[in-house]
Structures are given as C-alpha cells and as structure tokens.
Amino acid sequence: MTGAHPGARLAWSCLLAACIATHPFAARADWKPVEKDVPYKIAGKTGPELYASIGERGPKAGVGRAIAFTNFKLTWQRDYRPQPDGACTLATARPKLIISYHLPELEGELPEPVATNWKVFIDGVRKHEAVHGEMIVDMVKQIEAYSIGLSAADDPGCKKVRAKLQERLPSISQARQQRSRDFDRAELSNGGAVHQLVLNLVNGG
C-alpha cells in the first residue's frame, strides 16, 4: 500500500478465505496468481494538481486516502484423507490467489515536463505495489508448504488436522502484514523511494 496525503494512515486490505473441498488425490502442481489492475481516475495538468486529485479520489485508507494499495482474495481446494490407522492427513492444498493493484490512472494528456514526471511517478508506484504482491505470494507459498502432508493422530473425522492448520494461519498472515508495514515505513519516510517520487511529481512542474 502506498500512502497519499501527509498524515494519511497506512492501510491495506487482506481478504483471507478458506474454501475446503474434497478432491481426488493429485500430485502437487505449480500455480500462479491472477493479477489485475483496478484503476481510479485522476485529473490535472501540473504535479500539485495531480497529487491533489489523488488525495480527493484515491482509495480510502483509514481517515485519509492512499495513492495506491494492494489487496487479495485467497481460497483453497484441500483434500483431507482419513488414514487406516485413524489419523487424518491433508494430502493436497491448492490455492487460488487473486491480487488486485489499485492504482491512479490519468485522464487526458500532460504537457512536458509533467508528462515525464508522471511516468516516473506511476512506474515507481507500480513497482512499490508489486513488492506487496510478491509478499502475498510468499505468504501463500508458506501456507501451502505447511499444509501439504499435515497430519493429526486419532482423527477419523479430520477435525483435529483442520484445527491444527487454522491455528498456524494467523501467525503466517501476521508476519506478512508486518513485512508490509515495515516496507511502507521505509519507502514513505523522508528520503524513501515513494517519498522521493512524490517530491519529484509535486515539485517538478
């Protein structure tokens, strides 16, 4: 998530859903996230006008608005297998991950040097949000690695192994959120990459 107007709170939206289903056993397969842009329109002819438009139209972030943010929807197909000895094993866990990048999109054309400054700005913002996307993918891979082969003894109804999985998920999610906060703090602080992008846009014409 990329902060906007001074004082705007960092925020992010994390939608974590577990969809448990039973499927025939299959070997672990590669998967890729679905990534999509969700633009919001801004207008202006100068750097300050563009930044003001972001402040007015950007996605809500706490009490203020953000320049951009990344959120996701995660569901799972999970195959729990009762074992002959009474245990239950999670044989497969396949994620379906949709990552959405909410980014400003310019209405109309810009004069120089504002057009060049805007390109530098939006390319930098997109790069910043892509890092958040990579963190989300890393989190899902951690969940996947923990899930496959997870087992619980004396669990013919596969309730214990499900509970065991759910106990672990919050710590993985919280670790990802902390990484995102730390990254935003560094990028938005004085001298940080996003801070420099804002200064270049606002002061460049």
N, C-alpha and C positions, 0 to 999 in steps of 0.2 A: 504494500500500500504506500502510496506517495502522498505526503502531506501537501496542503494547499496554503491558504491564507495564514499569516502569522497567528499563532495561538490555536490553530486547528488541531484537534486531537488526532493522534494516530488511531486508525481503526482498521479492522479487517472483518471479513465475513467468512466464517468457516462452517460449512454445512456438511456434517458428517453423518451419513445414514448407513445402517447395516441392513442389507436385504439377504436373508438366509434362505437358501433353497437347496434342494437335493438334486444332484445330477450324477449320471454315471461317472465312475472314476475315470479321470484323464490325467495324463502327464502334465506337469507344469508348463504353461505356454507363455511366450512373450506377449506383452500387451503394451499399448501406447495410449497416453491420454488424448482426449479430444480437447483441442484448444480453440477458443473463439474470442473474437473481439466484440465488446459491447460498447460502441461509441456513444458519446453525448456531444451535442453540437455546441460550439462556442463561436463568438464573432469578435471582430476588432481589426484595426489597421496598424496599431502600434503594440509594442511589447506590454506596456502597462494596461492597455485596453484588453489585450488577450488574457492577461493574468487576472484582471478584474472579472472578465467573463467566466473564467474558470471558477473564481470564488462565488459567482452567482449561480452557476449551473452545474458545478461539479457534484459528484455523488456525496451524499451526506456521510459525515464521519464524526460521530459524537455530537458536539454542539456546533461544529463547523462543517466545512466541506473539504474534500480531498481533491488533489489533482487527478489521481488515478488510484485504483485498488484492484486487487486480485482476489477472487473467491473461487470456490469449487463445490462440486457435488460428487459425493463418493458413495457408490453402492457396491455390494459384493454378492457373488454367487459362491456359496460354501457347501461343501459336501462332507457331512458328518457321517462316519461309518462305525456302527457298533461292531465290536470285535468278539471273537469266540470266547475270550476269557472274561467278558463282561465289561471291558474297557470301551472307551469311545475315542476315535481318532478323527481329527479334521484332515481329511485326505487332500482336498483341494480348496483353494480360496482364490478366486479370480476377480480382480477389481474392475469396475467401470468408473473411470475418472473423467469428469468434465471440468476444465479450468476456464474461467471467464476473466478476461482482462478488460476492465472498464477504463477507457482512455478518452481524452478530449479529441474532437475532430473539428477541424477548421471549416467554417462556412465562407466561401469566397476565396479570392486571391489576395496576396500580400505584396506590398512594394518592398524593394530592397532598401536596407539590409535586413528588414524584419523577416522576410521570407526565409533567408538563410538562418537567421537566429531561431526561427520557429522550428525548422528542420532539425537543428542541433538539439533543441529542447525536447521535441517529441521523440526523437530517436533515443535520447538519453532516458526519458521516462519509460519508454517501452523496454529498454534494456534493464532498468531497475525492476520493473514488474516481472520480467522474465525470470529474474533470480527468485522472486517469491514463488513463481510457478515451479522452478526446479526444487525448491524446498518442499513443496507439496508432493511432488513426485517421489522425492526421497522418503518422505513420511509414509507414503503408501507402500513403497518397497519394504520398509521396515516392518509394517504391519503384515505384509504378505510373507516375509521371511519368518516372522514369529508364528504365523497362523498355520502354515503347512506342516503337517506332522504333529501338531499339538495334540496331546492325549491326556485322558484322565481315567484312572482306575475305578472299577466298580461304578460304571456309569452307563447302564444299558439304555437309558433314555437320552443320553448325550446332553444332559443338563449341566453337569459339572464342567465339561470341557467348554461349553458356551460361556459359562460364568467365568472360567479361567481366562478366556480370551477378552471378555469385556473388562475384566479387572486391569488388564495391561494396556488397553487402548488409550485411556486418559493420559497416561504419562508420555506416550509417544506423541500424542497430539499437543500436549503442553510444551514438550521440548521443541516442536516445530514452531509453535507460537512465540516462544522465547527467542528463537533464532531470528524470526521475522522482526520482532521488536528491536532486537539488537542491531539488525541490519538497517532498519529505518532510522534508528537513532544516529547511527554513524553517517548515513547518507544525507540526513536532513540537518545535521549540526553545522555550525559555522565551518566553512571550508569543505564540507562534504560534497559528494558528487551532485546530488539533487539541489542542494543549496546553491551551488555554482551555476547550475542550469537555470534556476530561477533568476539569479542576479544577471546572468547574461541576457536572458529574454527581456527583463524589465528595463535594464539599463542600456540595452543595445539599440534602442530606437523605437 
